[in-house]
Amino acid sequence: MNKETCPKGKHFHLFGKDVFERDNRQELIEASDPNQALEKFILNLDEKWEGAIEVKAHGKAKESNLALIDFWRTPLR
């Protein structure tokens, strides 16, 4: 993800690290706030996916930068 691929509207960069590191993901999601971006990201996950999700603002889209939201998802089953 770089400046050329980012949309002009409000968006967030999300990083998902699977607990077993077999299904790591990166997504750019257009949303009005970080919570909405997290919700959209979770809706696209398999129901058994477990791991850490970081929501970053545009310009802070590196895993080493402080996240707006740092969330752990554990499936209910």
Beta strands, then each sheet from edge to edge (+ up, - down):
strand 1: 11-18
strand 2: 25-30
strand 3: 51-57
strand 4: 69-73
sheet 1: 2+ 1- 3+ 4-
end
